[in-house]
Amino acid sequence: MANEHQTEGKGKDLGGKLKEEAGDLLGNDKMKREGQADQVEGKVQKGYGDAKEKLKD
């Protein structure tokens, strides 16, 4: 079962991908970079959740 960090991290990653694509389509470099940053943040948060879950086992 996924913990809140895994779920929120995955959501941030997916949201960041959408934001990056929107920025790319609109030619908005700032939005594209924000999307990339959101993806990194989401992956880090999900990684923390994965580690936390692994320690629980």
PQR file of N, CA, C, O and H, with PARSE charges and radii, in Angstrom:
ATOM      1  N   MET A   1       0.839  -1.181   0.000 -0.4000 1.5000
ATOM      2  CA  MET A   1       0.000   0.000   0.000 -0.0000 2.0000
ATOM      3  C   MET A   1       0.888   1.251   0.000  0.5500 1.7000
ATOM      4  O   MET A   1       1.878   1.318   0.729 -0.5500 1.4000
ATOM      5  N   ALA A   2       0.530   2.215  -0.807 -0.4000 1.5000
ATOM      6  CA  ALA A   2       1.325   3.436  -0.932 -0.0000 2.0000
ATOM      7  C   ALA A   2       1.063   4.373   0.248  0.5500 1.7000
ATOM      8  O   ALA A   2      -0.065   4.514   0.719 -0.5500 1.4000
ATOM      9  H   ALA A   2      -0.274   2.160  -1.399  0.4000 1.0000
ATOM     10  N   ASN A   3       2.136   5.002   0.704 -0.4000 1.5000
ATOM     11  CA  ASN A   3       1.959   5.994   1.757 -0.0000 2.0000
ATOM     12  C   ASN A   3       1.745   7.371   1.132  0.5500 1.7000
ATOM     13  O   ASN A   3       1.834   7.521  -0.087 -0.5500 1.4000
ATOM     14  H   ASN A   3       3.053   4.887   0.321  0.4000 1.0000
ATOM     15  N   GLU A   4       1.464   8.372   1.957 -0.4000 1.5000
ATOM     16  CA  GLU A   4       1.110   9.700   1.438 -0.0000 2.0000
ATOM     17  C   GLU A   4       2.259  10.341   0.657  0.5500 1.7000
ATOM     18  O   GLU A   4       2.010  11.095  -0.285 -0.5500 1.4000
ATOM     19  H   GLU A   4       1.391   8.250   2.947  0.4000 1.0000
ATOM     20  N   HIS A   5       3.497  10.061   1.024 -0.4000 1.5000
ATOM     21  CA  HIS A   5       4.630  10.645   0.315 -0.0000 2.0000
ATOM     22  C   HIS A   5       4.741  10.056  -1.099  0.5500 1.7000
ATOM     23  O   HIS A   5       5.048  10.768  -2.055 -0.5500 1.4000
ATOM     24  H   HIS A   5       3.700   9.449   1.788  0.4000 1.0000
ATOM     25  N   GLN A   6       4.494   8.778  -1.214 -0.4000 1.5000
ATOM     26  CA  GLN A   6       4.533   8.146  -2.532 -0.0000 2.0000
ATOM     27  C   GLN A   6       3.429   8.704  -3.427  0.5500 1.7000
ATOM     28  O   GLN A   6       3.664   9.017  -4.595 -0.5500 1.4000
ATOM     29  H   GLN A   6       4.245   8.199  -0.438  0.4000 1.0000
ATOM     30  N   THR A   7       2.234   8.824  -2.873 -0.4000 1.5000
ATOM     31  CA  THR A   7       1.089   9.316  -3.635 -0.0000 2.0000
ATOM     32  C   THR A   7       1.269  10.767  -4.047  0.5500 1.7000
ATOM     33  O   THR A   7       1.077  11.114  -5.212 -0.5500 1.4000
ATOM     34  H   THR A   7       2.043   8.570  -1.925  0.4000 1.0000
ATOM     35  N   GLU A   8       1.636  11.617  -3.095 -0.4000 1.5000
ATOM     36  CA  GLU A   8       1.828  13.032  -3.407 -0.0000 2.0000
ATOM     37  C   GLU A   8       2.990  13.230  -4.372  0.5500 1.7000
ATOM     38  O   GLU A   8       2.918  14.071  -5.268 -0.5500 1.4000
ATOM     39  H   GLU A   8       1.792  11.336  -2.148  0.4000 1.0000
ATOM     40  N   GLY A   9       4.053  12.465  -4.192 -0.4000 1.5000
ATOM     41  CA  GLY A   9       5.204  12.567  -5.080 -0.0000 2.0000
ATOM     42  C   GLY A   9       4.853  12.199  -6.513  0.5500 1.7000
ATOM     43  O   GLY A   9       5.268  12.875  -7.454 -0.5500 1.4000
ATOM     44  H   GLY A   9       4.112  11.782  -3.464  0.4000 1.0000
ATOM     45  N   LYS A  10       4.097  11.139  -6.674 -0.4000 1.5000
ATOM     46  CA  LYS A  10       3.679  10.719  -8.011 -0.0000 2.0000
ATOM     47  C   LYS A  10       2.794  11.786  -8.640  0.5500 1.7000
ATOM     48  O   LYS A  10       2.904  12.068  -9.833 -0.5500 1.4000
ATOM     49  H   LYS A  10       3.760  10.590  -5.909  0.4000 1.0000
ATOM     50  N   GLY A  11       1.919  12.379  -7.837 -0.4000 1.5000
ATOM     51  CA  GLY A  11       1.046  13.450  -8.337 -0.0000 2.0000
ATOM     52  C   GLY A  11       1.842  14.665  -8.791  0.5500 1.7000
ATOM     53  O   GLY A  11       1.551  15.244  -9.838 -0.5500 1.4000
ATOM     54  H   GLY A  11       1.829  12.150  -6.868  0.4000 1.0000
ATOM     55  N   LYS A  12       2.836  15.050  -8.016 -0.4000 1.5000
ATOM     56  CA  LYS A  12       3.680  16.197  -8.393 -0.0000 2.0000
ATOM     57  C   LYS A  12       4.459  15.896  -9.662  0.5500 1.7000
ATOM     58  O   LYS A  12       4.611  16.762 -10.524 -0.5500 1.4000
ATOM     59  H   LYS A  12       3.072  14.580  -7.166  0.4000 1.0000
ATOM     60  N   ASP A  13       4.952  14.670  -9.777 -0.4000 1.5000
ATOM     61  CA  ASP A  13       5.694  14.266 -10.968 -0.0000 2.0000
ATOM     62  C   ASP A  13       4.801  14.362 -12.209  0.5500 1.7000
ATOM     63  O   ASP A  13       5.201  14.932 -13.224 -0.5500 1.4000
ATOM     64  H   ASP A  13       4.828  13.967  -9.076  0.4000 1.0000
ATOM     65  N   LEU A  14       3.600  13.808 -12.122 -0.4000 1.5000
ATOM     66  CA  LEU A  14       2.681  13.843 -13.264 -0.0000 2.0000
ATOM     67  C   LEU A  14       2.250  15.269 -13.593  0.5500 1.7000
ATOM     68  O   LEU A  14       2.193  15.653 -14.761 -0.5500 1.4000
ATOM     69  H   LEU A  14       3.274  13.346 -11.297  0.4000 1.0000
ATOM     70  N   GLY A  15       1.948  16.053 -12.556 -0.4000 1.5000
ATOM     71  CA  GLY A  15       1.585  17.453 -12.769 -0.0000 2.0000
ATOM     72  C   GLY A  15       2.717  18.227 -13.427  0.5500 1.7000
ATOM     73  O   GLY A  15       2.485  19.070 -14.294 -0.5500 1.4000
ATOM     74  H   GLY A  15       1.995  15.742 -11.607  0.4000 1.0000
ATOM     75  N   GLY A  16       3.932  17.937 -13.012 -0.4000 1.5000
ATOM     76  CA  GLY A  16       5.102  18.583 -13.596 -0.0000 2.0000
ATOM     77  C   GLY A  16       5.280  18.224 -15.062  0.5500 1.7000
ATOM     78  O   GLY A  16       5.666  19.069 -15.870 -0.5500 1.4000
ATOM     79  H   GLY A  16       4.120  17.252 -12.308  0.4000 1.0000
ATOM     80  N   LYS A  17       5.001  16.972 -15.406 -0.4000 1.5000
ATOM     81  CA  LYS A  17       5.101  16.557 -16.804 -0.0000 2.0000
ATOM     82  C   LYS A  17       4.091  17.313 -17.664  0.5500 1.7000
ATOM     83  O   LYS A  17       4.406  17.766 -18.765 -0.5500 1.4000
ATOM     84  H   LYS A  17       4.688  16.286 -14.749  0.4000 1.0000
ATOM     85  N   LEU A  18       2.870  17.440 -17.140 -0.4000 1.5000
ATOM     86  CA  LEU A  18       1.840  18.186 -17.864 -0.0000 2.0000
ATOM     87  C   LEU A  18       2.230  19.654 -18.025  0.5500 1.7000
ATOM     88  O   LEU A  18       2.067  20.238 -19.096 -0.5500 1.4000
ATOM     89  H   LEU A  18       2.614  17.072 -16.246  0.4000 1.0000
ATOM     90  N   LYS A  19       2.744  20.237 -16.954 -0.4000 1.5000
ATOM     91  CA  LYS A  19       3.156  21.640 -16.978 -0.0000 2.0000
ATOM     92  C   LYS A  19       4.309  21.842 -17.965  0.5500 1.7000
ATOM     93  O   LYS A  19       4.334  22.827 -18.702 -0.5500 1.4000
ATOM     94  H   LYS A  19       2.876  19.763 -16.084  0.4000 1.0000
ATOM     95  N   GLU A  20       5.256  20.912 -17.975 -0.4000 1.5000
ATOM     96  CA  GLU A  20       6.379  21.002 -18.907 -0.0000 2.0000
ATOM     97  C   GLU A  20       5.881  20.938 -20.359  0.5500 1.7000
ATOM     98  O   GLU A  20       6.311  21.727 -21.201 -0.5500 1.4000
ATOM     99  H   GLU A  20       5.236  20.112 -17.376  0.4000 1.0000
ATOM    100  N   GLU A  21       4.983  20.004 -20.643 -0.4000 1.5000
ATOM    101  CA  GLU A  21       4.443  19.869 -21.989 -0.0000 2.0000
ATOM    102  C   GLU A  21       3.653  21.112 -22.401  0.5500 1.7000
ATOM    103  O   GLU A  21       3.763  21.576 -23.536 -0.5500 1.4000
ATOM    104  H   GLU A  21       4.634  19.363 -19.959  0.4000 1.0000
ATOM    105  N   ALA A  22       2.860  21.647 -21.474 -0.4000 1.5000
ATOM    106  CA  ALA A  22       2.096  22.865 -21.771 -0.0000 2.0000
ATOM    107  C   ALA A  22       3.048  24.019 -22.079  0.5500 1.7000
ATOM    108  O   ALA A  22       2.831  24.771 -23.028 -0.5500 1.4000
ATOM    109  H   ALA A  22       2.771  21.271 -20.552  0.4000 1.0000
ATOM    110  N   GLY A  23       4.090  24.153 -21.285 -0.4000 1.5000
ATOM    111  CA  GLY A  23       5.077  25.200 -21.522 -0.0000 2.0000
ATOM    112  C   GLY A  23       5.759  25.034 -22.864  0.5500 1.7000
ATOM    113  O   GLY A  23       6.042  26.016 -23.550 -0.5500 1.4000
ATOM    114  H   GLY A  23       4.266  23.541 -20.513  0.4000 1.0000
ATOM    115  N   ASP A  24       6.024  23.793 -23.238 -0.4000 1.5000
ATOM    116  CA  ASP A  24       6.656  23.506 -24.520 -0.0000 2.0000
ATOM    117  C   ASP A  24       5.715  23.891 -25.661  0.5500 1.7000
ATOM    118  O   ASP A  24       6.130  24.538 -26.623 -0.5500 1.4000
ATOM    119  H   ASP A  24       5.795  22.996 -22.680  0.4000 1.0000
ATOM    120  N   LEU A  25       4.459  23.495 -25.549 -0.4000 1.5000
ATOM    121  CA  LEU A  25       3.478  23.793 -26.599 -0.0000 2.0000
ATOM    122  C   LEU A  25       3.237  25.295 -26.737  0.5500 1.7000
ATOM    123  O   LEU A  25       3.062  25.803 -27.844 -0.5500 1.4000
ATOM    124  H   LEU A  25       4.122  22.969 -24.768  0.4000 1.0000
ATOM    125  N   LEU A  26       3.230  25.995 -25.612 -0.4000 1.5000
ATOM    126  CA  LEU A  26       2.958  27.433 -25.626 -0.0000 2.0000
ATOM    127  C   LEU A  26       4.211  28.273 -25.858  0.5500 1.7000
ATOM    128  O   LEU A  26       4.128  29.492 -26.014 -0.5500 1.4000
ATOM    129  H   LEU A  26       3.372  25.582 -24.713  0.4000 1.0000
ATOM    130  N   GLY A  27       5.359  27.624 -25.879 -0.4000 1.5000
ATOM    131  CA  GLY A  27       6.610  28.361 -26.033 -0.0000 2.0000
ATOM    132  C   GLY A  27       6.963  29.165 -24.797  0.5500 1.7000
ATOM    133  O   GLY A  27       7.643  30.188 -24.887 -0.5500 1.4000
ATOM    134  H   GLY A  27       5.426  26.635 -25.752  0.4000 1.0000
ATOM    135  N   ASN A  28       6.498  28.699 -23.631 -0.4000 1.5000
ATOM    136  CA  ASN A  28       6.726  29.395 -22.368 -0.0000 2.0000
ATOM    137  C   ASN A  28       7.827  28.665 -21.602  0.5500 1.7000
ATOM    138  O   ASN A  28       7.585  27.654 -20.944 -0.5500 1.4000
ATOM    139  H   ASN A  28       5.946  27.868 -23.558  0.4000 1.0000
ATOM    140  N   ASP A  29       9.049  29.208 -21.706 -0.4000 1.5000
ATOM    141  CA  ASP A  29      10.198  28.553 -21.071 -0.0000 2.0000
ATOM    142  C   ASP A  29      10.085  28.505 -19.553  0.5500 1.7000
ATOM    143  O   ASP A  29      10.506  27.532 -18.927 -0.5500 1.4000
ATOM    144  H   ASP A  29       9.245  30.029 -22.241  0.4000 1.0000
ATOM    145  N   LYS A  30       9.521  29.549 -18.961 -0.4000 1.5000
ATOM    146  CA  LYS A  30       9.381  29.579 -17.495 -0.0000 2.0000
ATOM    147  C   LYS A  30       8.473  28.436 -17.024  0.5500 1.7000
ATOM    148  O   LYS A  30       8.797  27.732 -16.067 -0.5500 1.4000
ATOM    149  H   LYS A  30       9.179  30.340 -19.469  0.4000 1.0000
ATOM    150  N   MET A  31       7.350  28.261 -17.694 -0.4000 1.5000
ATOM    151  CA  MET A  31       6.416  27.189 -17.334 -0.0000 2.0000
ATOM    152  C   MET A  31       7.074  25.827 -17.535  0.5500 1.7000
ATOM    153  O   MET A  31       6.889  24.917 -16.727 -0.5500 1.4000
ATOM    154  H   MET A  31       7.087  28.832 -18.471  0.4000 1.0000
ATOM    155  N   LYS A  32       7.835  25.694 -18.604 -0.4000 1.5000
ATOM    156  CA  LYS A  32       8.527  24.427 -18.881 -0.0000 2.0000
ATOM    157  C   LYS A  32       9.517  24.110 -17.767  0.5500 1.7000
ATOM    158  O   LYS A  32       9.564  22.976 -17.291 -0.5500 1.4000
ATOM    159  H   LYS A  32       7.986  26.434 -19.260  0.4000 1.0000
ATOM    160  N   ARG A  33      10.308  25.093 -17.345 -0.4000 1.5000
ATOM    161  CA  ARG A  33      11.278  24.878 -16.258 -0.0000 2.0000
ATOM    162  C   ARG A  33      10.584  24.571 -14.933  0.5500 1.7000
ATOM    163  O   ARG A  33      11.048  23.732 -14.161 -0.5500 1.4000
ATOM    164  H   ARG A  33      10.270  26.015 -17.732  0.4000 1.0000
ATOM    165  N   GLU A  34       9.468  25.257 -14.674 -0.4000 1.5000
ATOM    166  CA  GLU A  34       8.706  24.980 -13.446 -0.0000 2.0000
ATOM    167  C   GLU A  34       8.203  23.537 -13.456  0.5500 1.7000
ATOM    168  O   GLU A  34       8.226  22.861 -12.427 -0.5500 1.4000
ATOM    169  H   GLU A  34       9.091  25.939 -15.301  0.4000 1.0000
ATOM    170  N   GLY A  35       7.756  23.074 -14.601 -0.4000 1.5000
ATOM    171  CA  GLY A  35       7.297  21.688 -14.729 -0.0000 2.0000
ATOM    172  C   GLY A  35       8.418  20.699 -14.460  0.5500 1.7000
ATOM    173  O   GLY A  35       8.218  19.677 -13.803 -0.5500 1.4000
ATOM    174  H   GLY A  35       7.738  23.623 -15.437  0.4000 1.0000
ATOM    175  N   GLN A  36       9.597  21.014 -14.976 -0.4000 1.5000
ATOM    176  CA  GLN A  36      10.747  20.142 -14.736 -0.0000 2.0000
ATOM    177  C   GLN A  36      11.110  20.125 -13.252  0.5500 1.7000
ATOM    178  O   GLN A  36      11.444  19.076 -12.701 -0.5500 1.4000
ATOM    179  H   GLN A  36       9.759  21.844 -15.509  0.4000 1.0000
ATOM    180  N   ALA A  37      11.043  21.283 -12.615 -0.4000 1.5000
ATOM    181  CA  ALA A  37      11.344  21.361 -11.177 -0.0000 2.0000
ATOM    182  C   ALA A  37      10.309  20.585 -10.371  0.5500 1.7000
ATOM    183  O   ALA A  37      10.655  19.903  -9.406 -0.5500 1.4000
ATOM    184  H   ALA A  37      10.771  22.135 -13.062  0.4000 1.0000
ATOM    185  N   ASP A  38       9.044  20.686 -10.763 -0.4000 1.5000
ATOM    186  CA  ASP A  38       7.981  19.938 -10.079 -0.0000 2.0000
ATOM    187  C   ASP A  38       8.219  18.435 -10.196  0.5500 1.7000
ATOM    188  O   ASP A  38       7.971  17.685  -9.252 -0.5500 1.4000
ATOM    189  H   ASP A  38       8.763  21.240 -11.547  0.4000 1.0000
ATOM    190  N   GLN A  39       8.702  18.002 -11.360 -0.4000 1.5000
ATOM    191  CA  GLN A  39       8.987  16.577 -11.552 -0.0000 2.0000
ATOM    192  C   GLN A  39      10.095  16.108 -10.615  0.5500 1.7000
ATOM    193  O   GLN A  39       9.998  15.040 -10.012 -0.5500 1.4000
ATOM    194  H   GLN A  39       8.903  18.612 -12.126  0.4000 1.0000
ATOM    195  N   VAL A  40      11.138  16.908 -10.499 -0.4000 1.5000
ATOM    196  CA  VAL A  40      12.245  16.551  -9.602 -0.0000 2.0000
ATOM    197  C   VAL A  40      11.739  16.472  -8.167  0.5500 1.7000
ATOM    198  O   VAL A  40      12.042  15.524  -7.443 -0.5500 1.4000
ATOM    199  H   VAL A  40      11.217  17.776 -10.989  0.4000 1.0000
ATOM    200  N   GLU A  41      10.963  17.481  -7.763 -0.4000 1.5000
ATOM    201  CA  GLU A  41      10.416  17.494  -6.405 -0.0000 2.0000
ATOM    202  C   GLU A  41       9.552  16.256  -6.160  0.5500 1.7000
ATOM    203  O   GLU A  41       9.638  15.635  -5.101 -0.5500 1.4000
ATOM    204  H   GLU A  41      10.718  18.252  -8.351  0.4000 1.0000
ATOM    205  N   GLY A  42       8.734  15.906  -7.126 -0.4000 1.5000
ATOM    206  CA  GLY A  42       7.871  14.738  -6.991 -0.0000 2.0000
ATOM    207  C   GLY A  42       8.657  13.443  -6.893  0.5500 1.7000
ATOM    208  O   GLY A  42       8.320  12.563  -6.100 -0.5500 1.4000
ATOM    209  H   GLY A  42       8.664  16.411  -7.987  0.4000 1.0000
ATOM    210  N   LYS A  43       9.698  13.328  -7.695 -0.4000 1.5000
ATOM    211  CA  LYS A  43      10.512  12.109  -7.665 -0.0000 2.0000
ATOM    212  C   LYS A  43      11.251  11.966  -6.335  0.5500 1.7000
ATOM    213  O   LYS A  43      11.381  10.865  -5.799 -0.5500 1.4000
ATOM    214  H   LYS A  43       9.971  14.043  -8.339  0.4000 1.0000
ATOM    215  N   VAL A  44      11.728  13.087  -5.815 -0.4000 1.5000
ATOM    216  CA  VAL A  44      12.410  13.051  -4.515 -0.0000 2.0000
ATOM    217  C   VAL A  44      11.422  12.645  -3.420  0.5500 1.7000
ATOM    218  O   VAL A  44      11.728  11.806  -2.573 -0.5500 1.4000
ATOM    219  H   VAL A  44      11.622  13.981  -6.250  0.4000 1.0000
ATOM    220  N   GLN A  45      10.235  13.252  -3.452 -0.4000 1.5000
ATOM    221  CA  GLN A  45       9.234  12.930  -2.431 -0.0000 2.0000
ATOM    222  C   GLN A  45       8.804  11.468  -2.538  0.5500 1.7000
ATOM    223  O   GLN A  45       8.650  10.794  -1.520 -0.5500 1.4000
ATOM    224  H   GLN A  45       9.986  13.934  -4.140  0.4000 1.0000
ATOM    225  N   LYS A  46       8.611  10.977  -3.749 -0.4000 1.5000
ATOM    226  CA  LYS A  46       8.226   9.574  -3.923 -0.0000 2.0000
ATOM    227  C   LYS A  46       9.348   8.656  -3.450  0.5500 1.7000
ATOM    228  O   LYS A  46       9.088   7.622  -2.834 -0.5500 1.4000
ATOM    229  H   LYS A  46       8.736  11.525  -4.577  0.4000 1.0000
ATOM    230  N   GLY A  47      10.603   9.031  -3.736 -0.4000 1.5000
ATOM    231  CA  GLY A  47      11.749   8.243  -3.280 -0.0000 2.0000
ATOM    232  C   GLY A  47      11.801   8.162  -1.765  0.5500 1.7000
ATOM    233  O   GLY A  47      12.108   7.112  -1.200 -0.5500 1.4000
ATOM    234  H   GLY A  47      10.815   9.871  -4.236  0.4000 1.0000
ATOM    235  N   TYR A  48      11.498   9.280  -1.110 -0.4000 1.5000
ATOM    236  CA  TYR A  48      11.440   9.298   0.351 -0.0000 2.0000
ATOM    237  C   TYR A  48      10.343   8.345   0.836  0.5500 1.7000
ATOM    238  O   TYR A  48      10.540   7.576   1.777 -0.5500 1.4000
ATOM    239  H   TYR A  48      11.249  10.133  -1.569  0.4000 1.0000
ATOM    240  N   GLY A  49       9.197   8.412   0.181 -0.4000 1.5000
ATOM    241  CA  GLY A  49       8.097   7.520   0.554 -0.0000 2.0000
ATOM    242  C   GLY A  49       8.442   6.058   0.325  0.5500 1.7000
ATOM    243  O   GLY A  49       8.075   5.195   1.122 -0.5500 1.4000
ATOM    244  H   GLY A  49       9.036   9.036  -0.583  0.4000 1.0000
ATOM    245  N   ASP A  50       9.152   5.780  -0.773 -0.4000 1.5000
ATOM    246  CA  ASP A  50       9.579   4.402  -1.059 -0.0000 2.0000
ATOM    247  C   ASP A  50      10.518   3.898   0.037  0.5500 1.7000
ATOM    248  O   ASP A  50      10.384   2.774   0.523 -0.5500 1.4000
ATOM    249  H   ASP A  50       9.451   6.481  -1.420  0.4000 1.0000
ATOM    250  N   ALA A  51      11.476   4.755   0.418 -0.4000 1.5000
ATOM    251  CA  ALA A  51      12.439   4.369   1.455 -0.0000 2.0000
ATOM    252  C   ALA A  51      11.731   4.144   2.791  0.5500 1.7000
ATOM    253  O   ALA A  51      12.026   3.191   3.511 -0.5500 1.4000
ATOM    254  H   ALA A  51      11.586   5.668   0.024  0.4000 1.0000
ATOM    255  N   LYS A  52      10.805   5.024   3.103 -0.4000 1.5000
ATOM    256  CA  LYS A  52      10.048   4.915   4.349 -0.0000 2.0000
ATOM    257  C   LYS A  52       9.248   3.605   4.372  0.5500 1.7000
ATOM    258  O   LYS A  52       9.173   2.932   5.400 -0.5500 1.4000
ATOM    259  H   LYS A  52      10.565   5.798   2.518  0.4000 1.0000
ATOM    260  N   GLU A  53       8.666   3.262   3.250 -0.4000 1.5000
ATOM    261  CA  GLU A  53       7.877   2.029   3.133 -0.0000 2.0000
ATOM    262  C   GLU A  53       8.777   0.800   3.269  0.5500 1.7000
ATOM    263  O   GLU A  53       8.399  -0.190   3.895 -0.5500 1.4000
ATOM    264  H   GLU A  53       8.727   3.808   2.414  0.4000 1.0000
ATOM    265  N   LYS A  54       9.968   0.874   2.675 -0.4000 1.5000
ATOM    266  CA  LYS A  54      10.902  -0.243   2.729 -0.0000 2.0000
ATOM    267  C   LYS A  54      11.367  -0.488   4.166  0.5500 1.7000
ATOM    268  O   LYS A  54      11.522  -1.636   4.583 -0.5500 1.4000
ATOM    269  H   LYS A  54      10.274   1.678   2.166  0.4000 1.0000
ATOM    270  N   LEU A  55      11.586   0.577   4.912 -0.4000 1.5000
ATOM    271  CA  LEU A  55      12.012   0.442   6.311 -0.0000 2.0000
ATOM    272  C   LEU A  55      10.909  -0.157   7.185  0.5500 1.7000
ATOM    273  O   LEU A  55      11.179  -0.807   8.195 -0.5500 1.4000
ATOM    274  H   LEU A  55      11.460   1.509   4.574  0.4000 1.0000
ATOM    275  N   LYS A  56       9.681   0.075   6.778 -0.4000 1.5000
ATOM    276  CA  LYS A  56       8.552  -0.450   7.536 -0.0000 2.0000
ATOM    277  C   LYS A  56       8.477  -1.981   7.445  0.5500 1.7000
ATOM    278  O   LYS A  56       8.003  -2.637   8.372 -0.5500 1.4000
ATOM    279  H   LYS A  56       9.462   0.603   5.958  0.4000 1.0000
ATOM    280  N   ASP A  57       8.940  -2.539   6.340 -0.4000 1.5000
ATOM    281  CA  ASP A  57       8.862  -3.995   6.117 -0.0000 2.0000
ATOM    282  C   ASP A  57       9.758  -4.751   7.009  0.5500 1.7000
ATOM    283  O   ASP A  57       9.803  -5.980   6.941 -0.5500 1.4000
ATOM    284  H   ASP A  57       9.325  -2.006   5.587  0.4000 1.0000
TER
END
